[in-house]
Amino acid sequence: MTTIATTNPATGEVEKTFDALTDEEVDRRIARAAETFASYRRTPLEQRAEWMNEAAGILDRESEQIGAMLTTEMGKTLKAAGAEAQKCAAACRFYAAHAAEFLADRRPAEPGGVGASDAYVRYEPLGPVLAVMPWNFPLWQVVRFAAPGLMAGNVGLLKHSSNVPQTALFLEDLFRRAGFPEGAFQTLLIGSADVERVLRDPRVKAATLTGSEPAGRSVASIAGDEVKPTVLELGGSDPFVVMPSADIEAAARTAAESRCLNNGQSCISAKRFIVDIGCADEFERLFVADMRAQKVGDPMDDATDVGPLVSEQGRAEVEELVADAVGKGATVLCGGRRPDGPGWFYPPTVVSGVTPGMRMYHEEVFGPVASLFRVRGVSEAVEVANATGFGLGSNAWTRDDTERDRFVRELDAGQVFINGKTTSYPELPFGGVKRSGYGRELSADGLRAFCNAKTVWVG
């Protein structure tokens, strides 16, 4: 039996429970999505943009209440939750403003060169798209799919993580209140075991998933069997490379911010800190001090930097990875012990001496735990950075142009950020390589991800 409930990570108490939809209710929602798509796809872009701008207005006006809901459900700090709502509003406005440009017919060749009087590519929506989304950015992960998807003329079916049901229901309500027709965006309160049945339904045309590697493999396997397109954004173990030419103080400060972002539960947060020996002592001293300075506490308190992890299991998994490393010879430079009291808190932690025989070397640590490596030169830094199956984001800090160009060329990742913290922007494509997934969200790529690029040739 699937448990769909809001459990406050700061207290460990269940605050609200919800009933899962029955099979019949799910079928009705899929039917409504298919019926709505038949007419919605013909809705003028100007009308879609008006509704999308209204969704942005709701997100801005209600960001305080929305933030409190996110904090209660998954534990991120209140200030971070409010910022997430505002980022979602900005993405809605971006797609409202640029969808017409991204969907415009494209003429990749001279008509005469292909023996035609006219030849072009038009972008058409596919239909109902299933979105399987995680709890860590419960609003942003959904909106970065929903905003481009709805502007492209698709309709959405959301299967959100079972521990953020209030956010999931809010998202359906958000688009309905903004003016989108009933059925344009619906939430399915179902468990993971029910995803396959929805994805195999012939009325569902594609799927997007942000989540764990096992979840991605499962959805991709089912979709492949059904010959349906997918976009997957999976885990990450992002490298953060620091060279002696860098601004070491800024690098250390940004490193701590990145590792503690979202209480350490962000796929694109830096997790492995790879530092040249020429600046390793200085970076370690500053980085450890910045990690120690992060205030852990009540996520509703504006002074808090790091709130609780999302669940008891999540904290236990982080503790297991740290214990495995320490047991095999690694050293904890700060943190490493859970505090007393209620809630699933874990302190910012730095571990040095991590070697390939430790789980932490290969696995993603989804909590505020950093592993610190010392290397000699760019070549070894790249080797260590790429010694993982993941390839989502990456950071490199250097003021040397030759080093910068090598990092840009040689780091195996969907994104390379030089002298700055990895983040996502509506204007730039977002996604990974290797076991971090495939396909791209955001920018024009994200809008066209679930479109048919239809070639038109006119004789």
N, C-alpha and C positions, 0 to 999 in steps of 0.2 A: 504494500500500500504506500503510495507516494505521500510524503509529508510536505505540504505547501504551507509555509508559515514564516512570519516575521519573528526572528529571534534576535534580540538586541545583543550584539557582541560585547558591549561594555558591561553588561550585567549577567549575560547568559540566560536571561529569562525570555520565555516565549510570550510575545505580546499580542499576536493575532494569528489565527489559523484560517485556512480557506479550503473549500472542497474542490477537488479536481473535477474537470468537466467529464461527463460521460461520453461514451463513443458516439452516441446519437447527437449530443451537443456539439462535439467536434465536427461531425459530418455536416451539421447545419451551418457551421461557421465557414467551412470550406466551400460549401455550396453558395453561401452569400458572397464570399470572396470572388468566386468565378463569375457569378451574376453581376456583381459590381464592376469587375474588370471590363466586361463587355461594353459597358457604357462609359466608364471612367476613362478608358484609353482615348476616347474621342473628346474629352474635356479640353478646352483651349488652354494652352500653357499660361496665358494671362490669368485665368481663373485659378489654376493650380498655384501659381505664384502668390496670388492674393491670399489663399488659404494658408500657404506656407509662411508668409509674413505674419499672419495672425497667430500661428503656432509659436513663432518667435516672440511675439508680444506677450503671449501667455507665459512663456518660460521666463521672460524678463520680469514681468509683473509679480509672478508667484515664486521667484527664485528662493526667497527665504523659507517659505513653507516646503517647497520641493527639497531644499537642502536638508531640512530637519528630517524629512522622510528618508532620504538616502542615508543619512548618518545613523538613524535608528535601525535601518535594515542591514547595513553592511559595515558600519563602523568608521567610515572615513571622516575626517574632521569636518566640522560644520562649514568652515571657511572654504575648504576644498569642494564640498558638495555644492555650495552656492556658486562657486566658479564653474563647476561642471554644467549647471543649468544655463549659465550665461554663455558658455562655449557652445552649447547646443543651439541656443538662440542665434548665435552668429553663423553657425553652419546652415540653419534653416534660411537665413537671409542670403547667404552666399549662393545657395542653389536656386532660390527664388530669382536672384539677379542673373545667374549665368546659365540656367538650364537651356534657354532658347539658343544660346551660342553653342553649347555642347551638343545639342540635338540637331543642329542645322545640317541640312544635306551637305555632304562633302564630295568634292570632285577631285579624286586623286590622279586623274589622267586627262589628257586632252581627248575629247570625244573622237576626233578624227583618227587619233592614234590607235584606237580600239575599234575602228570601223563603224562608229555610231554618229548619229546627229546629236545625241546627248548621252551622258553616262555619269552616274553618281551613286553615292552610298547614302541610304537613309537609315535612321535608327528608330526601331520600333520596339515597344515593350513586349516582354515575354508572357506576363500574366501573374498569377499569385506566386509570391516568393516566400518560402519558409525561412525565418531568421531564428537561429538557435544562439542565444546570447548569454554572457556570463554576468556574474554579480559585481565584479570589481569596479567597473565604470557603468553602473546599471542604466544610466540615462544616455551617456555619450555613445556607448557601443551601439545602442539601438538607433539613435538619431542619425549617426553617420551612415547607417544603411537606409533608414526610412526616408530621410530628406531627399537624397538623390533618387531613391527608388520611386517614391511618389511623384516627383517631378518628371521622371521618365515615363510615367503612365502605368507603372506596375502597381499592384496592391500587395500588402504585407500581412503575413501571419506570424506572430511572435510567440516563440516558445522561450520564455525567459527562465533564468535560474530559479529553482523552487524556493530559495531563501529571500527573494526580493519581489514577492507577489504584489505588494502595494505599488511599487514602481512600475511593474508590468501593467497593472490595471490603469494607472495614471496615464501611461503612454497611449493606450487605446482612447482614453477619454480626451487626451490632449488634441489628437487629430480630429476627433469628432467635434469637439468644441470649436476648433479652428475653422470648421465648415466643410471638411472633407466628407464625402458621402458615407453612409453606413456601409460597412464592409470594405472600405478602402484600407483600413489598418485595424486588425483585430488581435487581441491577446488570447492565447490558448493556455489556460491553466492546466497543464498536463505534466506527467513525469517523463523522464528520459526514455523509459521503455516504450512510450507511445509515439516517439519521434518517427520511427521507421514507418508506421502505418500512415502517418500524415505525408511523409516524403514519397511514399510509393503511390499515393493517390494521383491519378492521371490529371486531375485538375490543378495540382501543384506543379509548377514548371521549373523551379530552380530552388537552390538553398544557399544560404550564407551562414557560416558559423565562426564565432570567436570563442575560443576556449582551449581546453587541454588537447594534447596530441592524441590520446586515445579516442576522445569524442570526435575529433576531426577525422581520424581514420574510419570510424564507424559511419559517419555521415557521408564521407567521400565514397566509401564502398557501396553503400545503398544507392546513392545518386548515380554512381558509375553503372551499377546494374540496371538502373532505370534510364540511363543515358540522359541525365539531367545535369546542367552546369552547376558548378559550385565555386564559391570563394571561401577560402579558409585562412583565418588569422589565428595561429596557434601560439605556443609558448615562445619564450626567448630567454637567453642567458647572455645579455648584451655585454660586450667588452667596452671598457673605458680606458683608453691608452693615454699615458702622459709621458711626454718627452721633455728633456731638460730645457728646451727653448720656450716652453709654455709659461704662461702666467700661473705659477704653481698655487698661489693663494686662491685665485679664482677657480682653478681646476678642483682643488680640494673642497671648496665651498659648494660648487655645483655637484660634485660627486656625492656629498652627503645629502643634498636636496634630492637628487635623482634616486638614490638608494632608499630614501625614506618616503618618497612620493607614494601617496595612497596607502600609507602604513607598510610600505615595502611590497605592495601587491599590484604591481604594474608590469605588464609583459615587456614594455619598452624601457623600463628603468634599467640603468646600468647595474650590473651585478658582479662582474669580474673586473677588478681594477689592476691594470697591467702597467707597471711603472718602470721606466728606465732607471738603472742603478745610479745614474748621474744626478737624479733628483728624488730618489726613493725615500731617503731618510726625511727630507723636508716634507714631502707629500704625506708620508705616513703620519708624521707628527701633527700636521694640520688636519688631516682627514679624521684621524682618531679623535682629536679635540672637537671637531665639528659634529661628529657622530655622538659623542658624549653630551654635547650641548643640546641635542634635540630633546624637547620636553615631551615625555610620554604621559598621557592622562586622558581625562574625560574628553571625548571628541566634540562634545557640545561647547567646550570652553575655547574661546578664541585664542587663548595663550598656548593651546596644545599644538604640537607639531606632529605627533605620532599617536594615533588611537589604537584600538585593539585589532588583532587579526580577526578574520571574518567568522571563524568557528574554532571550536575546541580541537577538531581534527586538523585544521589548518595549522594551528600552533604546534600540535604534536608532530606534524611532518617536518616543520622547521627545526624543532628540537632534535629530531632524529638525525637530520643531516648534519647539524653542528656536532652532535655527540659522535657520529661516525668519523668526522674529520679529526676531532680532538683525540679520539681513541686510536687513530692511526698516525698521530704525531703533529697535527696542526696546533697552532697557538691562538688563543682568543685574546685579542688586544683590548677589547672593551665589550661590555654586554655579556651575552651568552647565558643569562639565567632569567627565568621568568620571575616577575614580581609577585609578592603575596597579594591576596585579595581576589575579589570577583572579576569576571571578564576575562577575555582571551588576549591579554597584553603580552608583548615580547619586546625587549629593549633593542635599540639600534646596536648592531654587533659587527665587529671586524675580525676576520679570521685570516691569519697569515700561514704560510707554509703548506698551502693546499697542493696536493700532488695527484697524478692521474689515478692512483689507487683509491681515492676517496670519492664517495658518491657526489659530493658537492662540486667536484671538478666537471662532472658531466651533466648533472641534473639541475633544473631550475629551482632556485630557492625562493619561494613565494612568501617573503617576509623581509624585514629590514636587516638583512645579513649580507655583508660584503666579503668577498674573498680577495685577498691582496697578493699580487705576484710581482716579482722583481725579474727584469729581463735586461739583456744587453743589446741595445740597438733596435732599429726598425724591423729588421728581418725576424728576429726572435719575437718581437712584440706582435707582428702579424701572425706568426706561427701559433702562438698561444691564443691569440684572439680568435683564430679560425678553428681551434681544436675543440669544437663542439658541433653537435648535430643541428643546433639552432642557427638561425640567420635572420633575425628580425631587425633590430636596430644596432647601431654602433656609434661610439664616440672616439674622437682622437683630438688630443690637445698638443698643438705645436705651432710655433711661429716661423717654422722653416718651410719654405714653399716646396722644396723637393720632398721632404717628409710628408707634407700634406698630400701631394699628388700620389705618392705611393699608397697612403692609407685609402684615399678615394678609389684607387684602382684595385687594391688587393684585399680589402676587408670584405668578406663574404656576408653580405647583409642586404636587406631591402632598403636600408637607409644608412647614410654615413653623415654624422653631424660633426663638424670641425669647430672646436672651441665653443661649444654650446651644448645644452641639454637636449637629448632626443625628445621630441614631442610630435604631435600630429596637428596638421593644419588643413582646413578644407581645401586650400589652394594646391596642396601637394599630394601626390599618390602615396598611399600607405599600405604596407604589406611586407611579407618576408620571403625568404628562400629556404632551401633545405627543409628541415622538419618544422620550420616556423610557418609553413603553409604556402599558398599560391594565390594568384589573383591580386587585385588591388582595390582598395576602398578610397574614397575621397577624390577630389579633383574631377576632371572629365572622365578619367579612367573608372572611377567608382560609379558614376552615373551610367556609363555605357556597359558596365559589367553584366547587367541583365537586360541588355538590348540585343535584338537581332540586327546585325549590320547587313542590311539587305542591299545587294548590288542591283542597280537598275540600268538597263541598256536599252536605248531607243534607236531603232534603225531608221 
